[in-house]
Amino acid sequence: MHLPFDNSLPIIDRKQKASIMKSKVFIVEPTPLNLSDTERYGTPTLLSSRKFNPFKAKENIDEIKSMLDSEDYDPDRDFICLTATSISLVSFILAARSFGSIMRVLIFDAKKLSYVERVL
């Protein structure tokens, strides 16, 4: 059965979709840090329950890409919270860059004692 196309429904582009859907804050690895302040930006989402192996960068990047893809990561809407080891952050940033040209990150501002948004 073929249903006619209903052109009365609005077409939502990617930017509009980003404003409608709730943002996620992706956390790379488990951390003892208090991340409750990140909830101002979206729903905290832990990508991995374990630490990444610093000697397996290629595998880390592939795994992170797969995780972000399965979580519907949208660089126009979602945030990345920078709380992991340096090598994990490099892997994470390289993986996230494959989803778009910008990246919205949250970094901790020690003077304000809160997370602030930066766009890379």
N, C-alpha and C positions, 0 to 999 in steps of 0.2 A: 504494500500500500504506500503510495507516495503522497506526502502531505505538502500542501502549498507553502511556499516561503512567506513568512509573516514579517513584512518589512516595517511594521508598526513598532517592533521591539527596538530599543536603542542598541546601537553597536558600541561596545565599551572597548576602548583601546588600552594599551598596556599602562599608560600613565594613570588613567581613570581607575583601572583595576587596582593599581598600587595604593591609591588613596582610599579605596573601599575596603580592601582586605587589611586585617591587622598585621602589623609588622612583627617579625621575629628577630630576636637577638641571638645570633649563633655564638656559642661558646665552644672553643676548639677542644679543650681537654678538661677533665675534672680539676677543680681548683679549691683551695681552702678560703679564698677571698669571698667577702660578702658582696654578692652581685644584685642585691635587692634594688639598688638604685637604677639598674638597667631596665627594670620593668616600666619605667617612664617612657621608654622607647619601643617596647613591644614585649612579646612573650619570650622569656629566656628558653633557649633550646640547646641542650647539651648534645653535641654531635657524637662524641665517643665517650664511653665509660672508662677508657684506659688512656694511658699516655702513648704518644706515637714514638716509634723507634727512630732516633736521629740518624741512624746509619742506613735507613731505607727511604730516602727522600722521594724517589720515583713512586714507590708503592704508596707512600703517605699521600702524595698528590692525587694519585688515581683513586684512592679510597675516599679522600675528602671530596673530590668531584662527585663521586657516586653518592655520598651522603648528602651533599648539598642538593643534588638533583632529586633525590628521593624526598627531600623536605621542601621542594618547590622554591628554592632560593631565588629571590628576585633582587638584583642589585639596586633597583630603583626604590625598593620598599624596605628591605631588610638590612640589619646591621650585623657587623662582626665585632665581637668584644675581644680586645687584644689582651689575653691573660695567660697565654701559654709560654713555653720555652721559646727561645729565639728560632731554633731550627723548625719547630712546629709552626710558628707564625709564618716563616718564609714559605713553607709547604702550603699552608692554608691560604696565604695571599696569592700565590701562584695558581692554586686551584680555583679560587674565587674569581680571579681576573679572567678566567676563560668564560665566565658568564656575562661579561659586559665590560665596558670601558671605565666605569666608575665603581667605586667601592665605598660604602658608608661604614665607618668604623667608630667604635666607642673606646675612648682612652680615659684612664683615671686621672683626674686633675687633683693633685694633692692639696693645693691651696683651697679649692672649693669643696674638697672631700666628696666629690661626685664624678660621675662619668659625663664626658662631653663628646659631642658628635664632631667628626671630621670626615671630609670627603677626599678620597685619594684618586 
